[in-house]
Amino acid sequence: MVWDLHSACNSSMMKFVDEARIHVKAGDGGDGCVSFRRERFIPRGGPNGGDGGKGGDVILQTDAQLVTLLDLTYPKQFRAQKGNHGRGKDQTGKNGEDLVIRVPVGTLIREDQTEEVLQDFLFDGQRFVAAEGGRGGRGNARFATPTLRAPRRADKGEKGQERWLRLELKLLADVGLIGYPNAGKSTLLSRISSARPKIADYPFTTLVPSLGVVNREDHLSFVVADIPGLIEGASKGVGLGLSFLRHIERTRLLIHVLDVSEGPSRDAVNDFQALNRELNAYDPSLQKKKQFLALNKIDLPSVRERATDIENQFKKMGHRLYLISGQTGEGVEELLEDVSRTIESISSQGHEEQGYS
């Protein structure tokens, strides 16, 4: 199984939407009814006004088939159905129909004004009542007492809740591929999974995140995300990075893809440190994630000549450098083996913390 945003969104940046602001309005409750029983030979039949129906709720529900918030960018107004008014003969008005809005798994719901997190969707089928419908008003039959046998009072239905919400989509992936544009992240993703992202030799080839599932015989499958647009200054809005940094937050670990194929002026250590500064500037907790360092394009003679020296530089810094080629597959299996083991270790630790040893 491969979840590939390129195919789902036709490789169009405009169609991959990870933020939306919507207004939700639940249905108003129906009014209660003032009515009296009028039948032949029953001159004092008493009150029989029914209650109003409840207004419909606005419900957000996750759908694993969705990968974008595009459908919520227009219209921005979502209204549930009103409850029907009560009627005579003790007839309660029909409840308003709930409005269910489907969103991708990984969507974060915030109150627009306060930015309070209302719901964090992590599983398929989760539901959250974003706006509750108003209660129906009581009919005059509810107000009859031994001393007040003919009440002419009924309640108005309550107004349904309404508010503005801000939705943020954060991709759910085990591994995030990060690195400068044209470092070969898309090529590596296509090598290790069935995802087929757009690949070309110019910067910002990837305009939307791509997801691929890596299946391995003796290990758990895991999801890899190609995170586009990270360059120096990304945390301040330079390039495309600010738009996609949020998608790194949910990953368990990162693979930093390094590229020095452009020539001696390209410094792998500086690139690594620069992007880590961007991660720290955006969210300091991102730097705490386990990172694997991979020098890509080792199949090129110019890269292979410098590989040993670069490897020694990272070794002095306490980092292991994997020498790989996304194009030919050289060194990729060793990298995947260690990534798989690390993910399994993280998963087992998580289970132990929850009492699932």
C-alpha positions in Angstrom: 0.0 0.0 0.0 1.4 3.4 -0.9 -0.1 6.7 0.1 1.4 9.1 -2.5 0.2 12.7 -2.4 1.6 13.4 -5.8 -0.8 11.0 -7.5 -3.7 12.1 -5.2 -3.1 15.8 -5.9 -1.9 15.5 -9.5 1.5 17.0 -8.5 -0.1 20.4 -8.1 0.9 22.6 -5.2 -2.4 24.4 -5.4 -4.3 21.2 -4.8 -2.3 20.2 -1.7 -3.8 22.4 1.0 -2.7 21.9 4.6 -4.4 24.9 6.2 -8.0 26.0 6.2 -10.2 28.4 8.1 -13.9 27.6 8.3 -17.0 28.9 10.0 -19.3 26.3 11.5 -22.9 26.9 12.6 -25.0 24.2 14.2 -28.7 24.1 13.7 -31.0 26.1 15.9 -33.6 24.2 17.9 -37.2 24.3 16.8 -39.7 26.4 18.7 -42.2 24.8 21.1 -45.8 24.9 20.1 -48.8 26.5 21.8 -51.8 24.3 21.0 -55.0 23.0 22.7 -56.9 19.9 22.1 -60.0 20.7 20.0 -62.3 17.8 19.7 -66.1 17.4 19.6 -67.6 16.7 23.0 -64.3 17.5 24.7 -64.6 21.3 25.5 -61.6 21.4 27.7 -59.1 19.1 26.1 -56.1 20.9 27.6 -52.7 21.9 26.1 -51.1 19.6 23.5 -48.4 21.7 22.0 -45.3 19.6 21.2 -41.6 20.4 21.8 -39.3 21.7 19.0 -36.7 19.4 17.5 -33.0 19.6 18.3 -30.8 21.4 15.8 -28.2 19.3 14.0 -24.6 19.2 15.2 -21.6 20.0 13.0 -19.2 17.1 13.3 -15.7 16.7 12.0 -14.7 13.1 11.1 -11.4 11.7 9.8 -11.3 9.9 6.5 -8.1 8.0 5.7 -8.8 8.4 1.9 -8.3 12.2 2.2 -4.9 13.7 1.9 -5.7 17.4 1.6 -7.9 20.2 3.1 -8.7 21.4 -0.4 -12.5 20.7 -0.1 -12.7 23.0 2.9 -11.2 26.1 1.2 -14.6 26.8 -0.5 -17.2 27.2 0.8 -15.9 28.4 4.2 -19.4 28.4 5.7 -20.8 25.1 7.0 -24.3 25.0 8.5 -26.2 22.1 10.0 -30.0 21.7 9.7 -32.4 23.5 12.0 -34.8 21.5 14.2 -38.5 21.6 13.1 -41.0 23.4 15.3 -43.3 21.5 17.6 -46.9 20.9 16.5 -50.3 20.3 18.0 -51.4 16.8 19.2 -48.2 16.6 21.2 -46.1 16.2 18.1 -42.4 16.8 18.7 -40.6 18.6 15.8 -38.1 16.5 13.8 -34.5 16.9 14.8 -32.2 18.7 12.4 -29.8 16.5 10.5 -26.1 16.5 11.6 -23.6 17.9 9.2 -20.5 15.7 8.9 -17.4 17.3 7.5 -14.7 14.8 6.5 -11.0 15.7 7.1 -7.7 13.9 6.6 -6.1 11.9 9.4 -3.5 14.2 11.1 -5.7 17.3 11.1 -5.3 19.6 14.1 -8.4 21.7 15.0 -7.9 25.0 16.7 -10.3 27.7 18.0 -9.5 30.5 15.5 -9.4 33.4 18.0 -7.7 31.8 21.0 -5.7 29.2 19.0 -6.7 26.7 21.6 -6.3 23.1 20.4 -9.7 21.5 20.4 -8.9 18.2 18.7 -6.0 16.3 17.3 -7.0 13.7 14.8 -4.7 10.7 14.8 -6.9 7.8 13.7 -9.3 7.0 10.9 -13.0 7.4 11.9 -12.4 9.8 14.8 -15.3 12.3 15.4 -15.4 15.7 17.1 -18.5 17.8 17.6 -17.3 21.2 16.5 -20.6 22.9 17.1 -23.6 21.5 19.1 -27.1 22.0 17.9 -29.5 24.0 20.0 -32.1 22.3 22.1 -35.7 22.4 21.0 -38.1 24.7 22.9 -40.8 23.2 25.2 -44.4 23.1 24.0 -47.2 24.4 26.2 -48.1 20.9 27.2 -44.9 20.9 29.4 -46.2 23.9 31.4 -49.5 22.4 32.5 -50.0 22.1 36.3 -53.0 21.4 38.5 -53.4 25.2 39.0 -52.5 26.2 35.4 -54.4 24.0 33.1 -54.4 26.1 30.0 -50.8 27.6 29.7 -50.3 29.8 26.7 -46.5 29.6 27.0 -44.0 27.8 24.9 -40.2 28.2 24.7 -38.2 29.4 21.7 -35.6 26.9 20.4 -32.0 27.5 21.5 -29.5 28.9 19.0 -27.0 26.4 17.7 -23.3 27.0 18.5 -21.2 28.8 15.9 -17.5 29.6 15.7 -14.5 30.0 13.4 -12.1 27.1 13.3 -8.6 26.8 12.0 -7.5 23.5 10.6 -3.9 22.4 10.2 -2.9 19.2 8.5 0.2 17.5 9.8 1.2 14.4 7.9 1.5 11.2 9.8 4.8 9.5 8.9 7.4 7.4 10.7 10.4 8.9 8.8 10.9 12.3 7.3 13.4 12.9 4.5 14.9 16.3 4.9 17.7 18.1 3.0 18.3 20.9 0.6 16.4 21.0 -2.8 17.8 18.6 -5.4 19.6 16.5 -2.8 17.9 13.4 -4.2 15.2 12.9 -1.6 12.5 12.1 -4.2 14.8 9.7 -6.0 15.5 7.9 -2.7 11.8 7.7 -1.9 11.1 6.1 -5.2 13.9 3.6 -4.6 12.7 2.4 -1.2 8.9 2.5 -1.8 6.3 2.4 -4.6 5.8 6.2 -4.5 6.5 7.9 -7.8 7.2 11.6 -7.0 8.2 14.1 -9.6 12.0 13.9 -10.2 14.1 16.4 -12.1 17.5 18.2 -11.7 16.3 21.6 -10.7 15.5 23.1 -7.2 12.1 22.7 -5.6 11.1 19.7 -7.8 8.9 18.6 -5.0 6.1 21.2 -4.3 4.0 18.9 -2.2 5.0 16.3 0.4 5.1 12.7 -0.9 4.4 9.7 1.2 5.5 6.1 0.5 5.3 2.9 2.5 8.5 0.9 2.9 7.8 -2.9 3.2 10.5 -5.1 4.6 10.3 -8.9 5.0 11.6 -9.2 8.6 10.6 -5.8 9.9 7.6 -3.6 10.4 6.5 -1.5 7.5 6.9 2.2 7.9 5.8 5.4 6.2 8.4 7.8 4.7 7.6 11.4 3.9 9.6 13.5 1.5 9.5 17.0 3.1 10.1 19.7 0.4 11.4 23.2 0.4 13.9 23.2 3.3 16.6 25.8 2.8 18.5 28.2 5.1 15.9 30.7 6.4 13.0 28.3 6.0 11.8 28.9 9.6 11.4 32.6 8.6 9.5 31.9 5.4 12.3 31.6 2.9 11.6 29.2 0.1 8.9 26.7 0.8 10.1 25.4 4.1 7.7 27.3 6.4 4.8 25.7 4.6 6.0 22.2 5.3 8.1 22.3 8.5 4.9 21.3 10.5 4.9 18.0 8.7 8.1 17.0 10.4 6.6 17.3 13.9 4.9 13.9 13.9 7.8 11.9 12.5 9.6 9.5 14.7 13.0 10.1 13.1 14.6 12.0 10.3 16.9 11.0 7.4 19.1 14.0 6.5 20.0 13.6 2.8 23.2 15.4 2.0 24.5 16.3 -1.5 27.9 17.6 -2.5 27.6 16.8 -6.2 27.5 20.5 -7.1 31.3 20.8 -6.4 33.8 21.6 -3.8 31.9 24.7 -2.7 29.2 22.5 -1.3 29.9 21.7 2.4 28.0 18.8 3.8 28.7 19.7 7.4 27.6 23.3 6.9 24.4 22.1 5.2 23.7 19.7 8.0 24.2 22.4 10.7 22.3 25.0 8.8 19.1 22.9 8.5 19.3 21.8 12.1 19.4 25.5 13.0 16.2 25.9 11.0 14.6 23.0 12.8 15.6 24.5 16.2 14.2 27.9 15.2 10.9 26.4 14.2 10.5 24.0 17.2 13.4 23.1 19.5 12.0 19.7 20.1 12.6 18.7 16.5 16.4 18.6 17.1 15.8 15.9 19.7 14.6 13.5 17.0 16.9 10.7 16.0 18.7 11.7 12.8 20.3 9.5 10.2 22.8 11.2 7.9 23.1 9.9 4.4 25.5 11.3 1.8 23.7 10.7 -1.5 24.8 10.3 -5.1 27.9 8.3 -4.1 27.7 6.8 -7.6 29.2 10.0 -8.9 33.0 10.0 -9.0 33.2 13.6 -7.7 31.2 12.6 -4.6 33.0 9.3 -4.0 36.4 11.2 -4.0 35.2 13.4 -1.1 33.2 10.7 0.7 36.0 9.5 3.1 36.9 13.0 4.1 33.3 14.0 4.8 32.7 10.7 6.6 35.7 11.5 8.9 34.4 15.0 9.6 31.0 13.7 10.8 32.7 10.9 12.8 34.6 13.5 14.8 31.2 15.2 15.5 29.9 11.9 16.8 27.7 11.1 13.8 27.7 8.1 11.5 27.5 8.9 7.8 25.8 6.4 5.4 27.1 6.5 1.8 24.2 5.9 -0.5 22.9 6.3 -4.0 19.2 6.7 -4.5 19.8 6.2 -8.2 21.6 2.8 -8.1 20.6 1.6 -4.6 24.2 1.4 -3.3 24.3 1.5 0.5 20.5 2.0 0.8 19.8 -1.5 2.2 22.2 -0.9 5.2 20.5 2.4 5.9 17.0 0.9 5.8 18.1 -1.9 8.1 19.2 0.5 10.8 16.2 2.7 10.3 13.9 -0.3 10.6 15.5 -1.4 13.9 15.4 2.1 15.3 11.7 2.5 14.5 10.9 -0.9 16.1 12.9 0.1 19.2 11.0 3.4 19.4 7.7 1.5 19.0 8.5 -1.0 21.7 9.5 1.8 24.1 6.2 3.5 23.4 4.3 0.3 24.2 6.2 -0.2 27.5 5.4 3.4 28.5 1.7 2.6 28.0 2.0 -0.7 29.8 2.2 -3.0 26.8 5.5 -4.7 27.5 
